[in-house]
Amino acid sequence: MDYFEVAITGLNNLDPGIVIAQLGEMEFESFSESDSGIHAYIREELYRESEVLTYLNNLSESFGILYSIEKIAIQNWNAIWESEYHPVTVAGKCQVRAPFHTPVPGILYDIVIEPKMSFGTAHHETTSLMLEMTMKEDIAGMRVLDMGCGTGVIAILAAMMKAKTVVAIDADEWAYANAIENVQRNNIQTIEVIRGDATSIPKPGYDLIIANINRNTLLNDIPAYAANLEQHGVLLMSGFYEEDLQQINAAALDAGFEFIGYRIDNNWVGVKYRK
């Protein structure tokens, strides 16, 4: 399986999160950000050249960005992300790091992640929002569902917080395999990883559902979350912008949720509901 890498520089005042969100809608699966710009990755079979080029050329004309596109073999991925990846500490309690990083003393939750093209290393605002909001919940003894699990990082955190069971679901084959690897790497026994979508959710009766996907998928799946969540259970969601919150909120209220509150990080939103 080969990938295309799109490197974008010269963003100037253009919000990189907006670019990442738009590329995500085009089925780009993994991103890394640095001071110089963005690197985005998409599987060869999902790459729609004309659509991507139209978008990038429009950005170039409107904002003066520079970009390059390169086809890369999957075996080169580790070398790429190792050169760009650095540990992330969330709320002073959770560190997300690669196997080659040294753990930080005093960290409560030390999570070792090898991304392998999967989304969820805590570098992106939505992942760090969900990690931080998850740590505010009293998870011990709960049944937890992590939708759009990516690397499995949030599911792993929930397990480390003594959840009774955790189900982690992702539709992407690479994310599914990567989540299984990361669960094993962190010696977790209480996580079941499933390849699928909201129709694949097993055994309704969850106390906490965490969904970090994208606006359109969330809007489509909110009724499924409501159907699978226990009364008074909590739903945490991210993957959308502040301007999308009104639409997300309307769908959640229609599904029987009570709005509890939200947080914003660089225009990305993490929101909490109770059934």
LONU-43507 format. One record per atom (N, C-alpha, C): x, y, z. Coordinates in steps of 0.001 Angstrom, whole numbers, plus 500000, padded with zeros to 6 digits. Example, Ala and Ser with C-alpha at 12.3 -4.5 7.8 and 13.67 -1.06 7.14 Angstrom:
2
513190494310507800/512300495500507800/513200496700507800/512850497750507080/513670498940507140/512900500030507870/
//
This chain:
275
500849498810500000/500000500000500000/500887501242500000/500749502108499002/501505503354498938/500621504534499325/501276505631499671/500583506848500088/501066508028499267/500239509075499239/500678510366498737/500875511292499933/501989512034499884/502273513039500905/502120514416500275/501305515268500885/501169516660500464/501833517523501528/502843518263501141/503536519180502051/503129520606501690/502639521346502672/502153522711502454/502941523652503353/503522524688502761/504258525701503518/503737527084503129/504233528099503841/503825529470503532/502394529758503899/501927529187505016/500529529376505413/500248530802505869/501274531488506383/501126532864506850/499985532968507854/498934533712507561/497817533879508494/496701532862508279/496905531914507395/495894530891507135/495932529849508251/494773529602508877/494679528644509978/494962527239509463/496013526575509952/496301525218509472/495185524231509781/494440524487510852/493333523605511190/492263523568510120/492032524711509469/491041524770508397/491509523927507215/492789524012506906/493346523229505799/493250521740506122/493601521373507340/493537519967507756/492107519450507683/491157520259508135/489757519827508090/489297519604506658/489680520488505747/489269520344504359/489915519118503723/491179518893504010/491847517711503480/491243516439504083/490828516534505328/490149515398505952/488871515032505230/488162516039504747/486941515782503972/487272515085502650/488507515250502187/488937514571500959/489547513198501253/489427512755502502/489847511422502953/491334511301503230/492024512452503410/493360512375503965/493257511848505387/494194510979505786/494042510215507018/494967510624508141/496099511215507811/497085511511508837/497750512841508534/498070513573509608/498630514907509450/499729515134510479/500689515937510120/501655516431511092/501841517916510833/501974518664511924/502156520114511838/503513520486512417/504126521496511843/505377522038512358/505356523543512123/506423524210512557/506502525655512347/506510526013510864/506969525083510029/507076525380508609/505782525120507842/504887524280508390/503647524006507673/503015522681508046/502396522049507044/501605520833507250/502087519738506315/502091518515506813/502267517334505978/500993516506506117/500390516148504994/499147515374504996/499349514116504160/498716513019504595/498936511721503958/497605511067503615/497577510426502436/496374509762501960/496769508496501201/495980507452501387/496254506218500649/496069506431499148/496874505743498368/496864505919496920/495482505703496326/494759504689496811/493459504370496216/492384505399496557/492639506253497563/491679507294497934/492014508652497326/493189508748496729/493690510031496241/492971510443494956/492290511591495010/491592512149493847/492374513394493400/493217513185492422/494204514200492059/493570515526491664/492563515489490818/491992516747490330/491374517552491464/490691516873492385/490068517563493517/491124518193494420/492180517434494720/493245517940495588/493975519114494935/494298518977493653/495014520049492960/494179521313492857/492887521162492609/492006522330492556/492024523077493878/491920522340494968/491929522966496292/493260523650496578/494364522957496314/495683523523496605/495989524727495729/495584524674494465/495807525821493577/494988527023494013/493771526785494495/492954527882495021/493614528511496243/494167527661497122/494887528187498286/496110528989497857/496792528504496839/497982529196496360/497635530572495806/496553530631495036/496147531903494440/495633532882495495/494890532364496494/494256533236497485/495179533612498630/496062532685499039/496862532918500241/498369532816500011/498780532439498806/500198532371498504/500920531176499083/500167530104499414/500827528917499972/501680528238498899/502641527449499346/503443526606498469/503153525157498825/503192524287497821/502915522885498126/503714521968497212/503889520754497693/504486519702496877/503736518416497156/503713517535496170/503029516248496299/504013515152495915/504119514151496787/505059513069496545/504422511735496891/504621510763496039/504169509409496335/505243508725497162/504821508126498297/505791507465499167/505360506029499424/506339505158499497/506062503762499836/505828503665501330/504925502787501736/504547502690503134/505730502365504028/506725501648503502/507859501290504340/508685502505504739/508479503640504056/509218504849504407/508522505675505494/507321505251505898/506530506070506821/507203506249508179/507737505161508735/508352505267510056/509457506312510089/510294506327509066/511387507295509028/510836508715508963/509726508897508254/509136510235508125/508610510720509462/507755509904510124/507144510412511354/508131510465512506/509152509583512517/510144509654513586/510917510973513526/511101511484512321/511850512736512187/511015513946512614/509688513802512675/508799514923512971/508101514808514317/508063513631514885/507209513352516023/507904513678517343/507218514370518231/507760514660519547/506695514364520598/507085514101521838/506100513758522873/505166514924523160/503967514589523598/502973515598523967/502495515303525383/502436516334526214/501891516198527563/500582516974527645/499538516324528132/498200516914528202/497815517107529662/497498518348530012/497015518704531354/497989518282532455/499254518114532116/500252517769533105/500142516360533658/499204515573533115/498963514235533681/499147513106532685/499019513395531406/499052512356530379/500133512688529358/501054511763529174/502060511932528127/501795510930527015/501787511415525777/501671510553524602/503018510629523891/503683509480523797/505035509468523259/505243508253522375/506314508304521603/506704507168520771/507581506216521583/507768504980521101/508589504027521842/510025504487522059/510526505349521172/511921505769521292/512106506998522183/510998507525522770/511100508658523678/511246508179525124/511935508958525927/512090508653527345/510864509144528113/510277508318528968/509102508762529731/509453509890530692/508475510755530940/508665511875531858/508307511420533274/509179511634534249/508865511240535625/507638511978536159/506824511288536932/505677511913537573/504422511971536736/504477511475535497/503301511471534643/502364510349535096/501077510662535211/500107509681535694/499782508639534637/499604509088533390/499249508183532304/500301508298531200/501140507295531089/502214507275530095/501775506366528945/501409506957527819/500852506212526688/501867506186525559/502211504986525108/503191504816524038/502455504514522738/502635505366521763/501896505283520497/502870505269519328/502657504337518418/503379504339517143/502329504554516057/502204505782515519/501049506151514707/500825505330513440/501867505094512653/501720504320511420/500527504770510568/500483506029510250/499464506612509372/498102506804510039/497966506481511317/496681506622511983/496602507968512695/495402508516512745/495184509806513394/495089509597514905/495713510485515687/495563510420517120/496869510299517871/497694511348517823/498944511343518572/498964512445519618/497832513141519797/497684514264520732/498309515547520215/498949515508519029/499454516742518443/498299517593517910/497258516936517450/496128517699516929/495218518121518077/494628519309517926/493826519880519001/492667518976519411/492038518306518449/490863517494518794/491241516309519686/492392515699519415/492829514581520248/493181515058521653/493920516160521752/494279516660523075/493046517125523841/492062517702523146/490805518077523801/490099516862524382/490013515797523593/489323514603524065/490090513921525199/491406513928525130/492189513369526222/491950514159527513/491991515468527410/491812516298528600/490400516160529166/489401516154528295/488019516037528775/487749514643529336/488366513629528753/488217512271529279/488797512180530683/489935512833530911/490556512775532236/489725513451533317/488774514283532920/487894514932533890/486715514046534305/486540512905533603/485440512002533922/485897510943534934/484970510508535772/485241509424536723/484913508106536027/485910507538535368/485698506427534444/485742505058535121/486304504972536299/486498503672536953/485205502861536954/485279501643536416/484134500739536396/483162500958535254/483419501933534390/482500502243533285/482725501337532080/481690501240531248/481823500685529909/481979501869528958/483081501894528227/483443503051527406/483506502645525943/483031503535525061/483092503342523612/483876504494523003/484912504172522222/485736505168521532/485480505027520035/484754505985519462/484411505959518038/485425506771517233/485882506185516115/486921506822515329/488221506803516097/488601505613516583/489665505496517586/491050505826517050/491275505748515733/492595506063515190/493672505171515785/494653505778516425/495747505024517043/495305504241518268/494117504563518798/493647503938520027/494035504694521272/494592505891521131/495154506610522272/494094506937523331/492892507340522917/491869507694523891/491324506443524575/491154505372523819/490722504108524407/491740503624525431/493016503769525119/494081503349526043/494028504179527319/493826505489527178/493691506333528366/492523505871529219/491367505598528595/490201505156529357/490493503869530119/491198502952529479/491557501703530143/492497501962531317/493461502872531131/494381503209532212/493656503878533377/492514504515533084/491708505150534120/490741504159534770/490953502885534513/490232501792535180/488811501603534672/488575501929533399/487284501561532814/487112500054532891/485882499608533080/485620498164533161/485928497496531837/485381498052530751/485669497581529398/485707498784528473/486462498649527383/486532499702526362/486398499044524996/485515499579524170/485396499174522775/485910500327521919/486836500035521017/487413501048520133/487091500681518694/486479501603517957/486010501318516597/486582502336515623/487073501838514479/487503502713513394/487219502010512073/486786502786511075/486450502204509770/487678501918508923/488786502582509230/489982502454508404/490771501204508786/491150500416507788/491868499173508039/493208499418508725/493926500463508286/495230500760508857/495098501200510310/494090502045510600/493868502479511979/493492501302512862/492648500418512351/492239499223513101/493456498401513511/494335498111512555/495527497316512853/496468498061513794/496599499357513585/497497500163514410/496991500247515848/495660500394516017/495093500450517365/495361499152518120/495214498031517439/495497496741518077/496953496693518534/497877497137517674/499297497148518028/499559498023519245/498935499201519281/499180500127520384/498564499638521689/497423498986521603/496821498377522800/497775497343523379/498318496514522519/499271495494522973/500546496138523508/500995497196522847/502231497868523256/502104498436524667/500898498845525048/500666499414526379/500165498385527384/500200497108526980/499830496000527872/498428496153528456/497483496531527589/496094496696528002/495309495438527640/494512494953528586/493752493726528365/492254493979528223/491808495199528465/490373495462528567/489791496191527361/490534496263526262/490066496978525069/489785495981523950/488600496099523352/488252495352522146/488280496316520969/489082496024519949/489189496887518770/488381496272517632/487543497090517002/486655496624515939/486854497496514714/486913496884513547/486905497660512308/485457497813511856/484986499062511785/483606499296511387/483203500732511640/481884500960511684/481345502296511927/480271502197513005/479362503164513044/478355503175514106/477420501971514045/477315501348512874/476480500148512765/477173498934513384/478443499066513745/479216497953514293/479284497974515823/478628498944516448/478695499064517908/478046497847518561/478788497107519395/478214495915520027/477553496225521370/476558495443521728/475983495415523075/475731496808523638/474612497420523312/474319498747523861/474343498736525388/474643499892525964/474702500015527412/475987500642527891/476525501622527141/477769502287527504/477497503441528470/478465503669529347/478364504778530297/479010506046529744/479957505865528832/480679506995528237/480990506663526787/480623507569525883/480988507445524477/481839508650524099/482984508375523479/483896509423523028/484002509294521515/483666510349520795/483675510306519328/484468511493518806/485618511206518227/486475512235517649/486627511908516166/485717512436515354/485700512044513935/485671513306513071/484546513625512479/484377514861511721/482908515248511782/482616516468511418/481261517000511595/480203516133510927/480400515778509668/479350515058508942/479093513672509523/480156512982509902/479982511664510506/479291511782511861/479676512761512641/479033512960513943/477545513244513775/477205514122512852/475791514443512631/475006513198512246/475609512351511454/474944511122511026/474808510112512167/475806510089513063/475885509012514052/475353509370515430/475038510624515684/474550511017517013/473350510172517462/472363509866516602/471266508998517053/471749507614517492/472771507089516834/473319505785517232/473992505884518593/474661506992518851/475271507177520171/474189507219521251/473104507919520958/472010507996521926/471408506617522198/471278505812521153/470680504489521289/471563503538522094/472870503783522093/473799502867522750/474312503365524091/473838504528524523/474308505114525775/473268504909526869/473738504544528053/472848504389529199/472234505742529578/471075505699530217/470464506920530722/471431507599531692/471601508894531538/472536509721532308/473992509487531892/474206508709530835/475551508520530320/476072509778529650/477376509826529439/478045511025528921/478542510782527499/478369511780526652/478886511771525295/479873512922525137/481117512607524748/482133513603524437/482416513541522944/482424514691522269/482651514715520823/483620515821520443/484402515552519396/485260516565518800/485477516202517336/486183517111516631/486420516898515213/485736517943514347/485302519036514954/484589520075514209/484951521447514769/484576522493514031/484917523854514390/483824524522515219/484188525654515818/483238526395516645/482002526797515845/482205527125514572/481053527529513767/480112526368513465/480556525140513691/479704523962513492/478951523563514758/479275524199515879/478716523759517160/477195523873517195/476654524930516596/475202525090516618/474500523920515934/475041523481514803/474455522364514074/474618521054514854/475785520844515430/476025519661516250/475085519661517455/474958520812518085/474127520920519277/472661520632518963/472182521138517845/470785520895517458/470531519406517252/471477518723516598/471318517283516365/471352516514517676/472221516927518591/472315516241519882/471055516446520711/470531517648520733/469301517907521482/468126517128520894/468065517046519572/467006516264518914/467086514790519286/468300514307519568/468497512902519906/468286512622521397/467953513671522152/467644513473523566/468779513776524524/469808514472524044/470932514804524909/470732516160525580/471339516307526738/471399517574527452/472788518167527259/472842519413526829/474121520091526626/474734520439527974/475997520031528183/476685520307529448/477698521440529294/478492521411528238/479471522467528040/480458522105526945/481346523039526635/482323522785525575/483608523553525845/484656523126525159/485951523788525214/486429524032523790/487254525049523615/487775525396522296/489295525454522357/489929524895521336/491374524999521183/491662525297519714/492114526508519451/492446526924518084/491270526702517132/490073527053517595/488814526977516843/488242525563516750/488983524543517199/488428523202517284/487660523061518590/486594522282518565/485686522196519724/485675520792520301/485646520718521626/485315519493522350/484064519774523151/483041518940523005/481741519227523620/481275518043524462/480541518348525531/480042517310526440/478525517362526524/477913516169526443/476468516012526595/476182514905527600/474973514959528153/474496513884529003/473137513425528487/472929512114528492/471661511570528018/470600511665529123/
//
